[in-house]
Amino acid sequence: MAKRYAVILAAGEGTRMKSALYKVLHPVMGRPMVQHVIEQLNPVSLDKMITIVGHGAEQVAEHIGDDSQMVLQEEQLGTGHAVLQAEDLLKNKDGTTIVVCGDTPLITNETYQQLFDHHEQEGAKATVLTAKAPNPTGYGRVIRNNRNEVERIVEHKDAASAELQVDEINTGTYCFDNKALFDALHHVSNDNAQGEYYLPDVIEILQSWDAKVSAFQTSDFEETMGINDRVALARAEKTLKNRLNEQHMRNGVTLIDPDNTYISPDVMIEQDVVIHPGSVIKGKTTIKTDAEIGPHTEIDHCYVGQASVIKQSVAKDSHIGDRVQVGPYAHIRPEATIGNEAKIGNFVEVKKSSIGDKSKVSHLSYIGDADVGNNVNIGCGTITVNYDGKNKYLTTIEDDAFIGCNSNLIAPVTVGQGSYVAAGSTVTNNVPDDALSIARARQTNKEGYASRIKNQKKK
């Protein structure tokens, strides 16, 4: 098989985004748009991938890492000039080079593969990825001759009135014979309205050399969408969201209202999971079969076990076991581990703690920096007091313990196995196994005192 290379154009400043963030780093479904391009190109089995960067090169490097080589385009003099920056890495190599814009995150690996295959089967020196645009304003037009062959590509700014009526547009993605590409780039002129070196001019140059130029038209115009402003960014977000949601539904996941469900690309969901409206599921989250999520629930980088239910709650960077009940209005903060058949009820916050199997924290409690055993019952209003203003300390509650309502457990402290803490206690010392701890002030009643207070207030 012929060698395959990729050049990703990601040097544009993106002024229309009106943002301090480099354009290709704007996220689509939680992932920088240039990262989508790289990940969709990877399955095509490339021998080398090069990303041309300009403004914000250091930021791009942080996100791309080792996924692609990077070359700096110090002056932004057009797309042809940008590709020429890769010459030192690619010149004199045999094979096919695909040129892709870093702001086209919706093109799929299937389309890239079809474009490569079409180009190589046709034996073309250049192949243009085209699409029929409902509104081609702003796009370069693909001009064909009377034999339906690609004759040239005209930028919108330079197009004549008749050419502006053409609805077949250049998507900005091409396959080239690698040697022919760099030979032609040295003949590209900047004699145009913008004074730039346009990559599409390579097409006309190759044809003047009697080289074969082909086109591959994708049936999905939305897939080729370039993102130049926040309106296009929102449109791309919606398109990718719908695509991902459809994949999940076809894989056996029930989305009650797909239009109001957000599932990012790295999420893995097994069949027979039900997702209710208003749910946002992000990061490398895994949700096992028969789980039920939402409504109005946010899950980020979590494992959710089989048949667990999370309602109107937030969970992040945590492990939630099988048949767990969470919510409504619970907050599972990072580094929490919730055991099987546990319950985390309404207005409960769990942070950096493990909750054992069949344990319950049913309502209005804060459990932070705690190790809670199995079959523990934690009453309403319980707080593990873990912070002294400088350091965090661990609270340990062993198996089968019972913590009464409105208890404060002052860490570091251990509540022993099978022990009881009376309601309203402030526990500062360890509680032995099978003991009852009562740690509250003795009640004193002063009869008639309330009337004296009321009379003082009237004076």
Buried (B, 14 or more C-beta within 10 A) or exposed (E): EEBBBBBBBBBBEBEBBEBEEBBBBBBBBBBBBBBBBBBBBBEBEBEBBBBBBBBBBEBBEEBBEEBBEBBEBEEBBBBBBBBBBBBEEBBEBEBBBBBBBBBBBBBBEEBBBBBBEBBBEBEBBBBBBBBBBEEBEEBBBBBBEEEEEBBBBBBBEEBEEEBEEBBBBBBBBBBBBBBBBBBBBEBBEBEBEEEBBBBBBBBBBBBEEEBBBBBBBBEEBBBBBBBBBEEBBEBBBBBBBEBBBEEBBEEEBBBBBBEBBBBBBBBEBBEBBBBBBBBBBBBEBBBBBBBBBBBBBBBBBBBBBBBBBBBBBBBBBBBBBBBBBBBBBBBBBEBBBBBBBBBBBBBBBBBBBBBBBBBBBBBBBBBBBBBBBBBBBBBBBBBBBBEEEEEEBBBBBBBBBBBBBBBBBBBBBBBBBBBBBBBBBBBEEBBBBEBEBEBBEEEEEEEEEEEEEEEEEEE
